[in-house]
Amino acid sequence: MKIMNLAALATLLGTLTFMSCTKPTDPNTTGNLTLNLSNLEDLGNDYAYEGWIMVNGAPQSTGTFRVDATGTLSQTNFEVDQAALDQATAFILTIEPSPDSDPAPSAVKILAGDFNGGDATLRVDDSRALGTDFGSATGRYILATPTDGNSQDETSGAWFLDNSTGSPVAGLSLPTLPAGWQYEGWAGINGTPVTTGTFTDPAAADASAPFSGTVAAGPAFPGEDFIQNAPAGLTFPLDLSSQKIVVSVEPVPDNSPAPFLLKPLVGDVPANATDRTVYTLLNNATATNPTGSISR
């Protein structure tokens, strides 16, 4: 048996001591995901925003957050598993029920974008979100009350149709929405938004007519006569002159009695508006589309 010299023994003991003090790599290392988003709105207590990273084609939640009345996010930094974050190819933002028992993303996807290095630009026109920025949306409408048979209150109804050629046609040109979304028309009456109904097809009647009359059916296009069942603070019929007409994009389901943040078409009704005259809505998509980016 050979006797190890003192120098070799000291070297071996130093190596063993170093090894015993070195910790193995932590398999649960977390990284940081930072959100920089604007034009999101308060969803109330029943819903929250949730982020998702796509890892090997599958979504992984990065956490939920809320937005207050000023548009400020309740949280902008999220701890995420570092290995998953490194492998992530895309980010998607959804709207989820709160509380939410479903571990999968909802159909209501509002923003998405691919990672380019450490960052991703998020857009509503990404194919994994709404798929359009509504920049090509156009709209026309008339004032009329075809459902009550009264020619004296014709400026108390708004219908999204164009009768300028003598035969009514759809007044709205809107992109088809993905699952989880629908359109809704609105009249802004003295600052109070009142629905004209929800729809997905601009060339068909909308889903309901809570305020219309009962003498005759309305046109086969979205719209409403404000004849009965007026909300608190309003009296029907009324004059829509100098009021606002809006078309919004709404999540499904929708717990808010007000328009959602996406309002691609808006218009001011002329002060001297006349019935059955075609008026034009302005494209408002750039002003209301949410935007943002994330970094990892």
N, C-alpha and C positions, 0 to 999 in steps of 0.2 A: 504493500500500500504506500503510495507516494504521499509525502507530507507537503501540503500547500504552503507556499511561502507567505509571509505576512502581507506583502503588497497585493497579491492576488486575492487573499482573503478579504482585505479591506475593500477592494473593488467590488467583489461579489456582494458583500453586506450592503454597500451603498446602493447597488442596483436593486436589491430586494427591498430595501427601505423605500426607494423611489416608487417601485411598482405597487407597494402596499398603500401608498398615499395618493395614488392616481385613481380618480373615479372613472368608471366606464361611461361612455356616451349615454346621455339620457334619451331613451327611446320615445319619450313623451314631450320633446321640445316643442314649444309653441312659437308661432310667428305672429306678426301684427298685420292686420288688414285695416286700412284707413279709408273712410268714405268721405268724399267731397261732393255733395249733392245739393241741387237747388230746385225750386219750384215744386217741391212736394208739399202736401197739405195735411192738416190734422185729420186723422181718420176716426176720431172719437175713441171710446173705451172698448168697442166691440171688435176692432180690427187693428192690426199692426203691420209694419213693413218687415220683411224677412229677406236676408241676403243668402245667396247660394253660390258655391263654387262648383264648377263642373270638373270632376276628377275621373279620368278613364271613362268618360261618357255618363257618369252618374252624379246626381246633385248631392252636395253635402252642405248642410246649413252652417252659416257663419254667425247666426244670431239674429234677434229681432230688435227693432227700435221703433220709437214713436216720433211724431213731429208735432210741435206745438203750434199755436195760432200764428206765430211769427215766422213759421217755416224752419225753426231751429230743431235739429235732430237731437234726440235724447242721448244718443251715443254715436260717436264717429270712429272709435277705435275698437277692434274686436280681436281677441286672442283666438288663433286658429292653429290646428295641428300643422307644424312646419312642413312635414313631408307632403301632406295633402296640398298645402298652399303652394309648394314648389311645383307640384304636378298639375295644378289647376290650369285649365285652358281658357275658361270663360267665367263670367260672373252674371248672375241674373237676380233681379229684385222683384219680389212678389208682394201681393197684399194677402194677408192671412187672417182668419178668424182669431180672436183672442178671448179666452184661451183656445188652443188649437190641439185637437187630439190626433190629427193626421200628420205623420212624420214626413210626408211627401209635399212637394211644392203645390200650391193651388194653381188653377188655370189662369189666375189674374196676374199676368206677368207684365210689368210696366216699363222696366229698363233692362238692357242686356248689352254685353260687349265682350270681345275677346281680349285676353291678356297679350300685350306686346312688351315682352320683358317683364318689368315689375309693375306696369300700369295697364289699366283698361279704361277706355272711354265708353261711357254708357249712353245709349240712345233709345228712344221709343220706337224708331223705325228698324231696329234690329229684328231679324226674322224670329228670334226667340222671345221677343216682347210683343209689341203691337204690330210690328212689321211695316209701319208707315209713319211718316211725320205729319200727315194731313195737309201738306203744303199745296196739294192740288185740289183740295175740297172747295166746292162752290155751292152757293145757296141762293134761292129766291123764295119769296112767300107773298101771300096776299092777305088782306084783312077781309073777313066775311063771316057771317053767322048762318050757315045753311041748315043748321039742325033745329032752329026754333020757329022758322017761318015768319019772322018779324023783320021787316025791311028797315026798321027805325034804329036798330042797334048793330049795324053791320061792321062797325069798327071794334066790336067786342070779341072777335075771333081771329085766330091766326092759323093759316094753313100753308104747309110747305109744298106749294104747287105753282106751276107757271101756266097761266091761261092766255098768254099773249098771242097765241096763234088761233084762238077760238076754241080749242079743245085742250083740257087740262092735261099736263104731263108732270112728271116728278120735278119738283123744284130744287131738290138736293142732289148733288153729285158727290158721293162719299165712298171711300174705300171699304171693302168688306172687312169686318172685324173678326179677329180670332175668338175662340171660345173664351168665356170669362168677361166679355165686354159687350155693351150695347150703346146705342145712341139715345139721347133724350132731348126733346125740344123744351124750351122755356120761354115764358114771357116775364120780364122783369118789370113788375108793376109797382111803381113808387118805392123801388128798392127791395120789394119782396119777390123772390123767385117763385113762380107758379108753373108747374109742369104742364106741357101739352101732350105728354105721353112718351113712352119708350118704344124703340123700334130697332130693327136690324136691316130692314129693307126700305129704302127711301121711296120706292114705288108701290108701297102697300100701306094700308091703315096701320096705325100704331096699336099698342097693346090695350089701351083703355080710353074711356071718355068720361071722366068723373064730373066734368063741369058742363058738358054739352047738353043741348036741349033734347027733347024726345019726339018732336014733331016729324023729323026726317033724319035719315042717316047722313053722316058726314061723308065727304069725298074719300076715295080710296087712296089717300095719302096721309102722312102724319100731320097732325094739327089738332086744334081744340077750339070750341066755342066756350066763352066764359059767361055762362047763362045762369047756372045754379050751383048750389053747394059751395059758395065762396068761402075761402079760408078766413080765419079770424083776422079782423082788421081791414078786410076788403068787402066791397059791395059789387055784385054783378047785376045786370050787365054793366060794362064800363067802356071807356074810350081808350084804346091802346095808342093813340097819338102821343108822341114824345116819350114813349116807353122803349124798352129794349126787347129784342128777340135774340135768343141764343140757342145754339145746338152744341151739346156737350157729349163727351164720351164717358160712360159710366161703368164702374165695375159691377159684376154680378156674382153674389148678391150685393145690394147697395143699401146701407142703413141710414143714408143722409137725405133729408128733404131738400137739400140745396144742390146746385150743380157741382160736379166733380171738377178737379183742377184743369182737365183737358177740355178746352172750349174752342174748337177749331173754327167755328163760325159765329159771328156776332153782328148785330145791326141795330141802329137807332131808328125807330119808327118816326117818319117825318111829323112835324107839328101839325101840318095841314093834310095829314094822310086821308086818302079816300078809299072806299071799299073796292075790292076786286081789281085794284091796281097792283102791278107786280113791283115789288121792292127787292133790293139786292142785299145779301149778307156779305160782310167782309171776312176775308180769311185772317184768323187770329192765332193760328197754330204756333207761330214763332214765339209769341208772347207768353203762351201758357204751357208749352211742352216742358216737362222736367228734363234736366240735363245733369251731367256729373261725370266723375271719374273715381277710380279706386287705385290704391297702390298697396303693394305687398312687400 
